[in-house]
Structure formats: C-alpha cells, structure tokens
Amino acid sequence: MWSRGTISLCAVLLLCGACAADGDRGRVDADGTVHLVGWVTGPEPSAFARKTNLIEGARRLNQELAAAGDRRRVQIDVDFNTTSHDPYVKKLVFAFAAERGPDVVCGGHEIVGEFAPPGYLVPLDDYLAARPAFRDDFFPVLWGAMSWHRKVYAVPQDNEVRLAYIHKKPLRALGWSEADIDGLAASVERGELSLDDMAALVEKAVATGVVKPERGLYHRNRSGFDWLEFIIAYGGRLEEPGTGRLVLSRRATLATLRLFDRLVAHRALPPGMTSYTERTIYRNFVDGDVLIWLTGGSWHKLEWQGAFGTTDAEFRQNIAYFPVPGGKRGTPPVSVSHPFGCAVAATAPDRELAFRVIQRSIDPDLDVGHAIKSSHLVVRKSSSESGPYQADPFLRDMIGLLKFTHFAPNHAKLTRLQRILFDGIRGVEVGVLSPEEALDFVERLCKARMADDVVIED
Amino acid sequence: MLRRRPWMILLAPAAVLILLFYLLPAVVNLVLAFSDMDYTFDFRFVGGESLVRPLADPMFGRVLRNTAVYVVTTLTLMNVGVGVLLAVLTTEIPDRVGGAFRMLWLLPRATPSVVYVLMWFFLLDPTDYGLVNKVAGALGGENYDLLSQRPWLVVVLLNGCVGASMGMVIFTAAIKSIPPQLMMAARVDGASAWQRIRHVTLPSIAWPIMFVTTYQTLSLLTSYEYILLATDGGPFYQTEVLPLYIFHNAINDFEFGYGAALSIGLMAIGTVLALVYWRVFRFGGRGSAAQRIEVDA
C-alpha cells in the first residue's frame, strides 16, 4: 500500500526534524567551535540589548581567544522572550526538565531561587574568585541578589528601581507650587510623607474634583514584586535570615490591606484594576487623568516614550517621581529592585566559555549602552561613572534611589506568596473581603499552599 | 484471527489513538496524583495525600460552586437556549438571510481566542476608551466596569456566544431535516408560528437538544481558555472554575501532583454526569422509533 519511496521520504523527514531539534542545543564541534544557546527575556523591546550584548560578548571573547592563541571559538544563538515573566519561567521549567534548556539563561534574579535548588545552574564562585577585578567592579549588594545558599549563580546584567510616578498637572491644580513639586521626592526620602499622607493627598484630589473618581491612583494589574514594597514599608520582612524561609508578616500585611481598602472606599482607586489593560493604565496616567502611578519602574519612562511619544522635555514638565513612602512618618521610603542576571546551565557544553561570554557581555560600555537604551541601571561601578550615564539626569536620580532598595528573597515559592498576597488585596478591593478577612484568607492560603516554606509572624 | 474478525483491523487505528491520547494520559495522571511532584519533576510517592488535600483547601468549595454556576448558566442560557433560539429564528426567515446570520454568528468560533477576547476588552474597557462606556457616556451615563462588577455576565456571554454556535448549527440541521409535510399539515390545521415551533419543531429536535446538552456539559466542565484570558478566574476567585484552578495549581504553581489529584476529581464529576445523562436521556435505548407529534387545533 505504501510505496518504498513514501516510507523513505517519511524517514528522511523524521530524521531532518530530529536534526533540526538537535540544532537548537549547545554542542562542541571538532574544530573547537562551541555552540551555545542563550535565552533572555525582555519583555519590553527596549531591553533588546540583553540579547545583542550576549552576541557582542561572544564576538569579543572570540577576539580574546584568537589573541591568546586558543583554537576554541564561541557561537551563541540567543532567543529573546517577549512574553511576561511567568510564561518565560514556565518555558524554562519544562525545557530544563526535558534537558533541552539553554546554556546561558538570563532573567530576573528569581531564576536563581527557581533553578539553582534543582541543580540546573552552576555556582560561579570559582570563576569569580579567579577574576577579582571583575567581581569587585559590581555594586556588592547585587551579588547577594544573585546568590542562593551563599553561592553566586548569576552575573548581574542590569538593575532597576521601582518607584511611584506622580503627574504634575493635577498636582498643580491642587495648588502645589513648582517648588513644592520639586521638593516632593526629598520630602518622601526624609520620611516626611508617609503612605497614609499619600493616600490623603490622592483622596483630596478626588474629593476636590481635580481628578475623576477612581482616577486618583492606579497600581499594577497583576501579581509581582511591587506588592512586597508595602509589606516592607509597613515594617514587615520577607525572609527569615537563618533559615532562608519566606515570612508572612501579619501586621504589615494588614496595614497594606487597609491602605488599599481605604483608597477604594474613598473612590480614589478603581476597585477593578485587574480589568485595566497596561496600555489604558499608562495612557490615563501620561494624559494626566490620574494623579499617581504607584507601582512604576525606572523603565516606564522609556516605555512611555515609545508608546505615547512622550519626549524628555514633556516628561520633565509633567511627571515627577519618588520612592514608595514609608508606612509611618519618620520611616524611610522603600524600593524593591529586580536585578537581571545571566547564569550558566549545568548542561552547557563548555561552562567556562559560557561564563566568559557573560563576562564580556557586561563590559562597561555594553552595560552603559543597555542602561541608557532601556532606562535601567548599570550594575558596574565603573559604568556608573561614565560620561553618557552621568549625563542622563533621570538615570542619575535612579542611582540615588538605590539606597532605599530591597531585594526579594531568592526562594522558589516567592511567586506563590506574591500571588496569595495579591489575591488578598484583590479581595479587599472588589469588596468581597474586609482587610481582616483578607488577612485571614492570606494566612490560611499560605498554610495550605506553602506549608513549611513560610513562617507566619506578627 | 484477523481474517475472521476484520472489524479489529478497522478499529485498530482508533484504538491506538484512544490508547495513546486518552487512556495513557489518564493513567499517567492517576500515577501523578499519588505524588507531590513539583517543578523539579522529582517523583515522591505520598500515597493519597494529594487526593485528600482539596478537603483542606480553603478555595476548593468556592471553585466547585463556581464550576456549577458556570456550567449550568452557560449551558442553559447560551449553548442550548440561544442555540435553539437562533436555529428556530433563522429557519423561520428567508433562507438567504438566515444563512447569512448564522455565518456571522459563527465568526467568533473561527476567530483565535486571544483576538476574540481582546475584542471584548475593547468593548468593555472600564475607562472612556471602552466602546460600551463611550456609548454610555454619549447617552449621559457613567463609566461601568463590567469585568469587575459583573464578571459572570461577561464570562457567560463571552463563552456562550461561541458555544451557542455549535448548537445553532446542529439544531438548524435537525430543523431542516423535519419532513416538510409535517409543517404543511400543521399549517393546514391552522397552527400559528408559535404552535408550529412548539408542537412540531421542538419535539423534532429533542434528540439533538439532548446530545448538545450532554456534549456541552462535558465540554464546559473542562473549558477554561476564555475565562483564563478574560478574568483569569478573578476578581478574587469569583470566576475561578475547576479546570482553571487545576491549570493555576499545576502550571502556574508547578504543583503537578496536586493538579493531577484535582484532575481526577474533574474526571470523576464528568463521568458521573455522563452516566446520569445516559440514564435520564435514555441514550442506550433510544432508537429510531417514530415520534408522535400532536398539534392542537
């Protein structure tokens, strides 16, 4: 029934398919060429240099190898992920489990907490110890964010600051002078403006009709690191230092829940933020219809330039920014940073060369170029002192905010804790739960879903 | 043996498919349900721990209630209710118009689900940018956030507009296969349009209605795609149905063991419902017996 030709064709096609699939994997050729596969994530297009820097790093490394008379060469194929973090992590989980993961994996520092424990990543301490000048040129705090169980698993690639943006148009309509507006960030930094004061300001803007009801303040429409800022601002902690277990701080969580309950009750915040698309959120804020975009990031400035054509001058004229205020007056403001890093997979065909590609991909000029193009922060001290970087007042200000920054713990179940916390906040905002009921819900869900991974404390 | 039982050869391809894609996954799922497998993919046998875990899960009761609400409402109002309505109405009007209308109604089914849900987002955007709010604003109304304030309404409509199209096609085919002399007899007897629908059309499509009811119940029980895209189960678990809850646990939180245990529960519910329908609708005994149709004078 089936001719010999048909069967042969099928066999050839199957073989080609298998070869094509294998072509995606790292390997070493007989001529010494090491093929590496890198996966990086944006998702924003402005962060595309995360990909091109790796390719440039490989090019520079090849020059270095040639100069040293080393016959090895590196060829790297880099895939740039344009979806959000969760699908990217899913892809990595399944790829690593199927032993088809990348050789160089870049992502938010939580990839260390996710993929170091099962042994998918290799510790980089030996490589770093052999290159002290390289290691010591990074802001030391970043190495902590790249570590799990006191071992470093990734090299920082960029950093960011999460902060609140405030639109000056409604602020001026409220009677604020230019001097008041310019002094806002400093006043937050001195602890003179707390989260409660900020809520009162937003409520006043709504009550006086400066902004429409439910347009006082917008926040992120999904789970994420940002929610941890409020826990820290209200005096909570995220991790038990001795054990590395996550912490649910009841008092700080309740204060956070009450804050959002209050904002919804005063019609300062729409109860259904999850039904707002990001584009709507940003457009409303950039148009000056909304007073505060609470869960912003340093990268948003550039994103708005791309999406809405906001120029630098318009940005300076209309938008101010400050770190998330402390929970009480006199307490410091808070920012949670989410540095990106690149790690070497345990399955990489040549781990040392993979590390060296990463090393060269973060040369100071590439570090600065990427930071400016993507509105992120540099990770090397020498980069922060470079002319082009210092010339950008926004990025300079962001570096200044780093003194208030915290890092989320590298724990495999952190995402789950964030999601539970966000669910509690959502429950309060849509009016299904009171803050106290939401706290009870968060606590019960933590116990049911995280068991011994989380410590519940007052 | 094969020569004496040729039906075995005919059934073999289907049997292989069923074995590979139905039975094998079910068996793997059953095995996984006895583990606490997570993102490390390590198989650790935990006995029935995962199977009894839903009892201690604070959200499980709510999820089951949501599932019942979703299936019953979407099924009765949209997939069967609107399906029958569309089929009856579009066969009562000139065929060309009815056909065009049915073709339009099929568009959501032919549209990729992400695009379809995005179109709903454009309609329902809670700010001035949403089409519904634009119209409401032009009429002097205030903005309304349907996705947050009436999530069930959105979920049922969004799913139902797609789901009703299947019923519509099947019921239309059934109506068109009603012998024309029955309709003519009814007309001769002086039956009004409503009497014809009630006493001729509906009894004639009873079997397709039962089939669609059964099929769509089982289909809705396992469907979550549109809910995932539209509300992701929110706001605050208000539209979180069992298959979506399984997805969230197994795929978002990488709790493969627990997800598998929940899937066993879903399979059990589906099986029980299928058996109930089998008995109630008498699928086993329903043959091609002639139906008796009476028309009131």
Interface residues (C-beta under 8 A of the other chain):
Chain A: D86 K90 V93 A97 E114 P117 P118 P270 P271 G272 T274 S275 Y276 T277 T280 R283 N284 A412 T415 R416 R419 D423 R426 G427 E429 V430 V432 L433 F441 R444 L445 A448 R449
Chain B: Y39 T40 F41 D42 A56 D57 P58 M59 F121 L124 D125 P126 T127 Y129 D145 L147 S148 Q149 T231 D232 G234 P235 F236 Y237 Q238 I251 N252 D253 F254 E255
